[in-house]
Amino acid sequence: MREQYRSTALLETELAPAPMDQFARWFKDAASGGLHEPNAMIVSTATPDGRPSSRTVLLKQYDGRGFVFYTNYTSRKGRELAANPHISLLFPWHGLARQVIVTGTASRIGRDETAAYFRTRPHGSQLGAWASEQSSVIASREELLGTYEKLATRYPEGEQVPAPPEWGGFRVVPEEMEFWQGHENRLHDRLRYVRTEEGWRVERLSP
């Protein structure tokens, strides 16, 4: 089970000066390239003693400040980030033979920003955020559905649903960002931006 990647070389001279600008270029390629959910990313966190965990989360916003995703703050990732803010994001764009790997730190965004995003979510997703005490043990699926139905009665379609107090966004501020382009014979391109006091330094890594 091995595939030979055939693609154009990724050269230092062609990179954007800042990694978020380079990410914007590649994200545009992924979004227009027919990939399923190009904003899906693997989020990895760890406990203070180094026990890791990973899950797939949808990126909801990115700009010069970093990457934003939303979750229940009492979930496993929320608890781990509260105790250890170091985080890794991985965008696995297999259809383009590309990956973007982000390492940095995460912090909660403001409640106003969370509330503004929450209002854009579909009504059912708003109720789902209330119904699920994410990562907690429940007796059955019926218990979850029962909670959801009670919420649907309390907040019928068309009625404004407030954002749950323990639900909100994290912004990941990158310290390093690696852009990986696959090539034949495992001669992949790996260009990494590293944050320094003077700005961003670009390094080429051996594949």
C-alpha positions, 0 to 999 in steps of 0.5 A: 500500500504505497503511492508515488506522489507526482507534484510540483516542487515547493521552493523557498522562493515561492513561499509567502513571507508569513505562514498564515498567508501561505496557509491561505494559498494552500487552503484555497487550493484544497477548497477548490480541489474537491476535497471533502471538508478541507477545514477538517483538522486533527487536533492533538493535546496532552496532559501536563505529564505528556499523555496525548490525545487526538481527534478531528475538529473543523476549523471555523476561522483563520487570520493573522492571529491564528486558527479558531475552533469551537468545543465544550470547555469541559471536554477532554481537549478543553480540560487538557488545554486548560492545564497544558495550552500546547497544541498541534494541528494537522491538515491532511490534504491527501488528495493534493499530496499535502499536509500542514502541521501547526504547533503552538499554544491555544487560549480561549477567545472572548465570549462576544466572539463565541456568541456571534459565531454561535448565532450562525450555527444551524438550530439543531447544532445549537441545541446539540451543543446544549444537549451534549456534555462532551466527553462525559459518560452517558448511559445510552443514546436514548438519554442523549436524544431525550435531552435534545428533545426537551431542549427542542421543546424549550427552544423551538425552531426560530427562537434564539438559543443562547450559547452554553456557558461552557461552550466556546472557541479556542484560538491557536497561535502558531509557533511553527508551521510546516508545509509538506508536499509529497513527491516521488521516491519519498523526496518530499518537500518539507518547509517549516516556518519558525517564529523568532523575535525578528519574525519568521525563519524558514527551514527545509527539513529532510523528508 
